[in-house]
Amino acid sequence: MILVIGATAQFGRQTVETLADAGRQVRALSRTPERAGLPDGVEVVRGDLTDPSTLAPALHHVTELLLVLPYGMDVRPLLDQARGAGVRHVVFLSSGAVVDGADEQPDVIASYHARVEREIRATGLAWTFLRLFFPAVNSLSWAMQLKGGDVVRGPYAAAAASAVHERDVAEAAAAVLGSPEHTGRAYELTGPQSLTQTEQVEVLGRALGRDLRFEEVPDQAVREQLSQFMDADFVGALLDLMAATAGKPAAVNDTVEQLTGHPARPYTQWADDHLADFR
Ligand SMILES: NC(=O)c1ccc[n+]([C@@H]2O[C@H](COP(=O)([O-])OP(=O)(O)OC[C@H]3O[C@@H](n4cnc5c(N)ncnc54)[C@H](OP(=O)(O)O)[C@@H]3O)[C@@H](O)[C@H]2O)c1
């Protein structure tokens, strides 16, 4: 039995669906199972990572664990119970910002994910890390702006990313879960092509049949605005990452293909799959 944490958000949900389609036994953890909306046949168990007393029923008969964690979540209470419950393999959706072997990670996002990776290694259980740089679903943050006009305003028009489709992440997770050949490995997942934010918005415009454009907003203005409702260090890390990628093509690798057997889906495909989100 596979237990998926974060099963009702983008990556976890897609993975649950992929596993269920493949006929694998999968269970989802949710604080509100009645709102989970997962496919028939998927067992949804109520549990809250911040309340360890709720986790034992979810772990019953679980042999593999997929962790898609909200940023900053303390996963030790779950890991403490996982080994005793019979879990053998932990797969963690981590961040491409993690620097292996560094005494100090470059930012708070890398630090958090590196800490969780260390905690997983410390359990002594088999592990696999899937490190994401830039999920294509980040573009969903443009949907509100595009409902009101044809301009996306944001920082760093020239920031480049090889955006990875959430279905590729899900299929990669399904491929490694419970597979001994992938234990003890950290894989970096990228999409098939580096695109700047300007180019991503143009791709989206062509898919929607609209003349969309990206308009750059100065870094400082975005920092101040986002820091009003998000952790300022987290916002700083995101913007520093974007600044560092501006004008430089993002790395592209074939790890998705190696894990799933097919090339990573291009951003054009992602746009076609998400038309309804922008209409
Ligand atoms: N976005 C990026 O740029 C990026 C890049 C690299 C890696 N990632 C990874 O992807 C993760 C985010 O994934 P996401 O956007 O799919 O999810 P998310 O929106 O960060 O988290 C929501 C999910 O977490 C569950 N959850 C939240 N609090 C919980 C709690 N106390 N107990 C149990 N479950 C809880 C929710 O389930 P219920 O509401 O059903 O309880 C829901 O399924 C990041 O944290 C990071 O590790 C993201």
Ligand as a Chemical Component Dictionary entry (heavy atoms), coordinates in Angstrom:
data_LIG
# 
_chem_comp.id                   LIG 
_chem_comp.type                 NON-POLYMER 
_chem_comp.pdbx_formal_charge   0 
_chem_comp.three_letter_code    LIG 
# 
loop_
_chem_comp_atom.comp_id 
_chem_comp_atom.atom_id 
_chem_comp_atom.alt_atom_id 
_chem_comp_atom.type_symbol 
_chem_comp_atom.charge 
_chem_comp_atom.model_Cartn_x 
_chem_comp_atom.model_Cartn_y 
_chem_comp_atom.model_Cartn_z 
_chem_comp_atom.pdbx_ordinal 
LIG N1  N1  N 0  5.929  25.349 -6.521 1  
LIG C1  C1  C 0  7.232  25.196 -6.699 2  
LIG O1  O1  O 0  7.908  26.050 -7.285 3  
LIG C2  C2  C 0  7.913  23.936 -6.209 4  
LIG C3  C3  C 0  9.184  23.677 -6.636 5  
LIG C4  C4  C 0  9.827  22.576 -6.170 6  
LIG C5  C5  C 0  9.205  21.713 -5.281 7  
LIG N2  N2  N 1  7.933  21.942 -4.893 8  
LIG C6  C6  C 0  7.334  21.024 -3.909 9  
LIG O2  O2  O 0  5.956  20.897 -3.994 10 
LIG C7  C7  C 0  5.381  21.217 -2.716 11 
LIG C8  C8  C 0  4.055  21.881 -2.882 12 
LIG O3  O3  O 0  3.150  21.016 -3.448 13 
LIG P1  P1  P 0  1.659  21.411 -3.748 14 
LIG O4  O4  O 0  1.614  22.791 -4.340 15 
LIG O5  O5  O -1 1.135  20.249 -4.518 16 
LIG O6  O6  O 0  0.990  21.409 -2.268 17 
LIG P2  P2  P 0  0.709  22.630 -1.240 18 
LIG O7  O7  O 0  -0.328 23.521 -1.825 19 
LIG O8  O8  O 0  1.967  23.224 -0.780 20 
LIG O9  O9  O 0  0.092  21.843 -0.005 21 
LIG C9  C9  C 0  -1.233 21.446 0.006  22 
LIG C10 C10 C 0  -1.328 19.944 0.244  23 
LIG O10 O10 O 0  -0.766 19.616 1.511  24 
LIG C11 C11 C 0  -1.752 19.010 2.334  25 
LIG N3  N3  N 0  -1.609 19.521 3.695  26 
LIG C12 C12 C 0  -1.462 20.820 4.068  27 
LIG N4  N4  N 0  -1.364 20.906 5.403  28 
LIG C13 C13 C 0  -1.465 19.640 5.884  29 
LIG C14 C14 C 0  -1.445 19.076 7.178  30 
LIG N5  N5  N 0  -1.324 19.828 8.276  31 
LIG N6  N6  N 0  -1.576 17.748 7.296  32 
LIG C15 C15 C 0  -1.727 16.948 6.204  33 
LIG N7  N7  N 0  -1.743 17.419 4.949  34 
LIG C16 C16 C 0  -1.626 18.750 4.795  35 
LIG C17 C17 C 0  -3.088 19.401 1.748  36 
LIG O11 O11 O 0  -4.034 18.376 2.021  37 
LIG P3  P3  P 0  -5.516 18.645 2.651  38 
LIG O12 O12 O 0  -5.817 20.095 2.440  39 
LIG O13 O13 O 0  -6.406 17.736 1.851  40 
LIG O14 O14 O 0  -5.377 18.258 4.073  41 
LIG C18 C18 C 0  -2.773 19.472 0.256  42 
LIG O15 O15 O 0  -2.859 18.195 -0.345 43 
LIG C19 C19 C 0  6.361  22.197 -2.104 44 
LIG O16 O16 O 0  6.257  22.331 -0.723 45 
LIG C20 C20 C 0  7.659  21.600 -2.544 46 
LIG O17 O17 O 0  8.049  20.580 -1.666 47 
LIG C21 C21 C 0  7.266  23.052 -5.341 48 
# 
loop_
_chem_comp_bond.comp_id 
_chem_comp_bond.atom_id_1 
_chem_comp_bond.atom_id_2 
_chem_comp_bond.value_order 
_chem_comp_bond.pdbx_ordinal 
LIG N1  C1  SING 1  
LIG C1  O1  DOUB 2  
LIG C1  C2  SING 3  
LIG C2  C3  SING 4  
LIG C2  C21 DOUB 5  
LIG C3  C4  DOUB 6  
LIG C4  C5  SING 7  
LIG C5  N2  DOUB 8  
LIG N2  C6  SING 9  
LIG N2  C21 SING 10 
LIG C6  O2  SING 11 
LIG C6  C20 SING 12 
LIG O2  C7  SING 13 
LIG C7  C8  SING 14 
LIG C7  C19 SING 15 
LIG C8  O3  SING 16 
LIG O3  P1  SING 17 
LIG P1  O4  DOUB 18 
LIG P1  O5  SING 19 
LIG P1  O6  SING 20 
LIG O6  P2  SING 21 
LIG P2  O7  DOUB 22 
LIG P2  O8  SING 23 
LIG P2  O9  SING 24 
LIG O9  C9  SING 25 
LIG C9  C10 SING 26 
LIG C10 O10 SING 27 
LIG C10 C18 SING 28 
LIG O10 C11 SING 29 
LIG C11 N3  SING 30 
LIG C11 C17 SING 31 
LIG N3  C12 SING 32 
LIG N3  C16 SING 33 
LIG C12 N4  DOUB 34 
LIG N4  C13 SING 35 
LIG C13 C14 SING 36 
LIG C13 C16 DOUB 37 
LIG C14 N5  SING 38 
LIG C14 N6  DOUB 39 
LIG N6  C15 SING 40 
LIG C15 N7  DOUB 41 
LIG N7  C16 SING 42 
LIG C17 O11 SING 43 
LIG C17 C18 SING 44 
LIG O11 P3  SING 45 
LIG P3  O12 DOUB 46 
LIG P3  O13 SING 47 
LIG P3  O14 SING 48 
LIG C18 O15 SING 49 
LIG C19 O16 SING 50 
LIG C19 C20 SING 51 
LIG C20 O17 SING 52 
# 
